[in-house]
């Protein structure tokens, strides 16, 4: 601990030294006078040096602690402002700093507790040292000393230890996080016992708060949209809002194009024949298979063929095939949309649990779940006429129509068939789940307030269905 020294005592020492100097000059013994003079000068110089050293050391420690406080405060913003794309970029960094940063991000509660504890220790140390330096420099009353510390020291901590570093960390969060990762790993080990108490206490609070949270279902959110909407709210806007609400709970199999409707080419098909298939289909991306549709080799981009259209004779077009992106049927479309964005692709091959090809899904299919049907000059007439509306209570649908599309067309809640549809995703599959077999023509199957009448079927599938809604279509009987 540094020795305490009062400036008042220093002034009194100078007076005593001056008085002694006058006495020495009056002495007759010059040698004795010089000896006493030198001894007194040495004592005074030592006291002055001791006072100056303690003040300088105090200021230096305050500066170091203030820098440490700034770094710790900035790291809080740096780590907790990282977005998913930046975190994904950090995963690709193979350096030790990158690995340490990811380890810290995997323990957010421990990291936050350590940052708060470290920052509090540093700020308390700054206040204690500032009090000591103030007492050394000024002989103040306790009230004046408190006012100086409250105003000056608090302003320094806020400006240089909080505001400025957090502003910098916001703009350079990745760089700041990588720089502070080693120090924070050390602080986590240093303050582990204290941070453990904080983490456990917050876990108890989180559990109690979780019990009080109200679990809103998709149906509740849809009802809330209906309640908050009025006559002036456009119908399309309400549909978009409902699409956003249901977006995160839709599986790929509910929106995919079934394999029976997919246009694909065989890898050994001649170039001229393959061109005819592409021209007739009007699609820009075509799956390519070998032997059967369950063995997808890749995706052929029509734009890759443009440079070879003038080639005469046969052309080895399979060399242009790109790798296909395979996904399971139960993948959520919100996750698939993110992967489409990251990989910069527009089509995926949907496979079932046995590895067979179920169908394909495109970026357009996902977007249509929010904004509704998107039509362009390349859409065929068959795609536009998938159902016929007879009146508000009677419709004719193709059996391959997905349950999701059916619910959107007649404007009902998509989960109404969840208890009975099983693994099916089409109207034909729904009827198979209800009946257990392919019913013959004119058979009527009832479920809740819906009557499904088979208009066309064969031994393999249900082709066309007439649906009668017994009551108001917005009600769930």
SULVENZI-V160716 format. One record per backbone hydrogen bond with DSSP energy under -1.0 kcal/mol. CO is the residue of the C=O (numbers start at 0). NH is the residue of the N-H. If there is no record, write none. Layout:
{{CO & NH} {CO & NH}}
This chain:
{{5 & 9} {6 & 10} {7 & 11} {8 & 12} {9 & 13} {10 & 14} {11 & 15} {12 & 16} {13 & 17} {14 & 18} {15 & 19} {16 & 20} {17 & 21} {18 & 22} {19 & 23} {20 & 24} {27 & 29} {28 & 32} {29 & 33} {30 & 34} {31 & 35} {32 & 36} {33 & 37} {34 & 38} {35 & 39} {36 & 40} {37 & 41} {38 & 42} {39 & 43} {40 & 44} {41 & 45} {42 & 46} {43 & 47} {44 & 48} {45 & 49} {46 & 50} {47 & 51} {48 & 52} {49 & 53} {50 & 54} {51 & 55} {52 & 56} {53 & 57} {54 & 58} {55 & 59} {56 & 60} {57 & 61} {58 & 62} {59 & 63} {60 & 64} {61 & 65} {62 & 66} {63 & 67} {64 & 68} {65 & 69} {66 & 70} {67 & 71} {68 & 72} {69 & 73} {70 & 74} {71 & 75} {72 & 76} {73 & 77} {74 & 78} {75 & 79} {82 & 86} {83 & 87} {84 & 88} {85 & 89} {86 & 90} {89 & 92} {94 & 98} {95 & 99} {96 & 100} {97 & 101} {98 & 102} {99 & 103} {100 & 104} {101 & 105} {103 & 106} {106 & 110} {107 & 111} {108 & 112} {109 & 113} {110 & 114} {111 & 115} {112 & 116} {113 & 117} {114 & 118} {115 & 119} {116 & 120} {117 & 121} {118 & 122} {119 & 123} {120 & 124} {121 & 125} {122 & 126} {123 & 127} {124 & 128} {125 & 129} {126 & 130} {127 & 131} {128 & 132} {129 & 133} {130 & 134} {131 & 135} {132 & 136} {133 & 137} {137 & 139} {140 & 144} {141 & 145} {142 & 146} {143 & 147} {144 & 148} {145 & 149} {146 & 150} {147 & 151} {148 & 153} {150 & 154} {151 & 155} {152 & 156} {153 & 157} {154 & 158} {155 & 159} {156 & 160} {157 & 162} {158 & 163} {161 & 165} {162 & 166} {163 & 167} {164 & 168} {165 & 169} {166 & 170} {167 & 171} {171 & 175} {172 & 176} {173 & 177} {174 & 178} {175 & 179} {176 & 180} {179 & 183} {180 & 184} {181 & 185} {182 & 186} {183 & 187} {184 & 188} {185 & 189} {186 & 190} {190 & 194} {191 & 195} {192 & 196} {193 & 197} {194 & 198} {195 & 199} {196 & 200} {197 & 201} {198 & 202} {199 & 203} {200 & 204} {201 & 205} {202 & 206} {203 & 207} {204 & 208} {205 & 209} {206 & 210} {216 & 220} {217 & 221} {218 & 222} {219 & 223} {220 & 224} {221 & 225} {222 & 226} {223 & 227} {224 & 228} {229 & 232} {233 & 237} {234 & 238} {235 & 239} {236 & 240} {237 & 241} {238 & 242} {239 & 243} {240 & 244} {241 & 245} {245 & 248} {249 & 332} {250 & 253} {251 & 254} {251 & 255} {256 & 359} {257 & 260} {264 & 288} {265 & 268} {269 & 273} {270 & 274} {271 & 275} {272 & 276} {273 & 277} {274 & 278} {275 & 279} {276 & 280} {277 & 281} {283 & 301} {285 & 299} {286 & 264} {287 & 296} {287 & 297} {288 & 266} {289 & 291} {291 & 294} {294 & 289} {297 & 287} {298 & 321} {299 & 285} {300 & 303} {301 & 304} {304 & 307} {307 & 310} {314 & 316} {315 & 318} {316 & 319} {317 & 320} {321 & 298} {324 & 348} {326 & 350} {327 & 330} {328 & 252} {330 & 251} {331 & 335} {332 & 336} {333 & 337} {334 & 338} {335 & 339} {336 & 340} {337 & 341} {338 & 342} {339 & 343} {339 & 344} {345 & 362} {347 & 360} {348 & 326} {349 & 357} {349 & 358} {351 & 354} {355 & 351} {357 & 258} {358 & 349} {359 & 256} {360 & 347} {361 & 365} {362 & 366} {363 & 367} {365 & 368} {366 & 369} {366 & 370} {367 & 371} {375 & 378} {379 & 383} {380 & 384} {385 & 397} {387 & 395} {392 & 468} {393 & 389} {393 & 390} {394 & 466} {395 & 387} {396 & 464} {397 & 400} {398 & 427} {400 & 426} {401 & 405} {402 & 406} {403 & 407} {404 & 408} {405 & 409} {406 & 411} {412 & 415} {414 & 417} {416 & 419} {416 & 420} {420 & 423} {424 & 402} {425 & 429} {426 & 430} {427 & 431} {428 & 432} {429 & 433} {430 & 434} {431 & 435} {439 & 442} {442 & 453} {444 & 451} {446 & 449} {448 & 469} {449 & 446} {450 & 467} {451 & 444} {452 & 465} {453 & 441} {455 & 462} {455 & 463} {460 & 457} {462 & 398} {463 & 454} {463 & 455} {464 & 396} {465 & 452} {466 & 394} {467 & 450} {471 & 474}}
